[in-house]
Amino acid sequence: MTDAKYRMVLYWSETDQAFLVELPELAGCMADGATHQEAVKNALIVIQEWLETAQSLGREIPIPRGKLSYA
């Protein structure tokens, strides 16, 4: 389906009454869902759409950073 190597930050939003997934490496890229699984599934779709749009506009595609390093 898509390259799922981008970092996903998953959390519950009381305001939205949904799980939210932020994709910090892809500017403005977010997804939501009623369950963890649905939110991640939707995030994978949004990642693919984000990458396709960036490519069609000739924008640079960020390289996935992987896990965070702590000092």
C-alpha positions in Angstrom: 0.0 0.0 0.0 2.4 2.7 1.2 5.8 3.2 2.8 4.9 3.1 6.5 8.4 4.1 7.6 7.3 7.6 8.6 7.0 8.3 12.4 3.4 8.2 13.6 2.3 9.9 16.9 -1.0 8.4 18.0 -3.1 9.8 20.8 -6.7 10.2 22.0 -8.4 13.5 21.5 -11.2 14.3 24.0 -12.2 17.2 21.8 -12.6 15.1 18.7 -13.6 11.9 20.5 -11.3 10.1 18.2 -7.8 8.7 18.0 -5.5 11.1 16.1 -2.3 10.3 14.2 0.2 13.1 13.5 2.9 12.5 10.9 5.6 15.1 12.0 7.9 14.4 9.0 5.1 15.2 6.5 4.0 18.8 7.0 0.2 19.1 7.7 -0.3 15.3 7.5 -2.8 13.9 10.0 -5.5 11.2 10.2 -8.1 10.1 12.7 -10.2 7.1 13.6 -12.6 5.7 16.1 -10.0 3.0 17.1 -6.2 2.7 17.1 -6.4 0.4 14.2 -8.7 2.7 12.1 -6.5 5.7 12.8 -3.4 4.0 11.7 -5.1 2.5 8.6 -6.3 6.0 7.7 -2.8 7.4 8.3 -1.4 4.9 5.8 -3.9 6.2 3.2 -3.1 9.8 4.0 0.7 9.2 3.7 0.3 7.7 0.2 -1.9 10.7 -0.8 0.6 13.2 0.7 3.5 11.6 -1.1 1.6 11.4 -4.5 0.6 15.1 -4.2 4.1 16.2 -3.3 5.6 14.2 -6.2 3.1 15.6 -8.7 3.9 19.2 -7.5 7.6 18.5 -7.7 8.2 18.9 -4.0 10.9 17.2 -2.1 9.9 13.9 -0.4 11.3 13.7 3.1 13.4 10.7 4.0 11.9 8.9 7.0 14.1 9.6 10.1 13.2 6.5 12.0 13.3 6.5 15.8 14.2 9.5 17.8 17.7 9.7 19.4 18.0 11.1 22.9 21.2 12.6 24.4 
